[in-house]
Amino acid sequence: MMYGLCQGGGIEDGESKREAVIREVYEEVGIDVSAFDIKLADDVSKGQSEKVLRDTREKVVMDMTFYDFTVYADRPASEIPIRCEDDVVEASWHSISDLPKLSLSPPVSARLRNLGYR
């Protein structure tokens, strides 16, 4: 099993969580996951994040609710090309056994532990 982590994004007005996942994954790494099995993780977390508004460059602090999803592909990751888009500058597939060796942010590491992947 291979693992890819796509992080970040918001739910747009009128958009379901599933639609947001599909859109965000496509925008960030160019993968259409609409035909894949997408599962919402059991727990939801809340926090704050600083964001720079695109139009005014103003820094704002936003209260956020974080939803995590697992996307189950219908083919091996090696057959799914990644195309970095939007804010992503580098992306790659990793086996689950390699996750402990990766340098990840503390929140991502904690989330992977909670999901049983690290």
VENTA-V942839 format. One record per backbone hydrogen bond with DSSP energy under -1.0 kcal/mol. CO is the residue of the C=O (numbers start at 1). NH is the residue of the N-H. E is the energy in kcal/mol with one decimal. If there is no record, write none. Layout:
# VENTA-V942839
co=CO nh=NH e=E
co=CO nh=NH e=E
This chain:
# VENTA-V942839
co=1 nh=96 e=-1.1
co=3 nh=94 e=-1.8
co=12 nh=15 e=-2.3
co=16 nh=20 e=-2.2
co=17 nh=21 e=-2.3
co=18 nh=22 e=-2.4
co=19 nh=23 e=-2.5
co=20 nh=24 e=-3.1
co=21 nh=25 e=-2.6
co=22 nh=26 e=-1.9
co=23 nh=27 e=-2.9
co=24 nh=28 e=-2.7
co=25 nh=29 e=-2.7
co=26 nh=30 e=-1.7
co=28 nh=85 e=-2.4
co=29 nh=83 e=-2.8
co=33 nh=36 e=-1.7
co=37 nh=72 e=-3.3
co=39 nh=70 e=-2.8
co=45 nh=66 e=-3.7
co=47 nh=64 e=-3.4
co=49 nh=62 e=-2.9
co=51 nh=60 e=-2.9
co=53 nh=57 e=-2.2
co=58 nh=53 e=-3.0
co=60 nh=51 e=-3.0
co=62 nh=49 e=-1.9
co=64 nh=47 e=-2.1
co=66 nh=45 e=-1.8
co=68 nh=41 e=-3.7
co=70 nh=39 e=-2.9
co=72 nh=37 e=-1.6
co=76 nh=79 e=-2.0
co=77 nh=80 e=-2.3
co=85 nh=88 e=-2.4
co=94 nh=3 e=-3.2
co=95 nh=98 e=-1.5
co=96 nh=99 e=-1.3
co=98 nh=101 e=-1.5
co=99 nh=102 e=-1.4
co=105 nh=109 e=-2.8
co=106 nh=110 e=-2.6
co=107 nh=111 e=-2.2
co=108 nh=112 e=-2.5
co=109 nh=113 e=-2.1
co=110 nh=114 e=-2.5
co=111 nh=115 e=-1.8
co=112 nh=117 e=-3.1
co=113 nh=116 e=-1.4
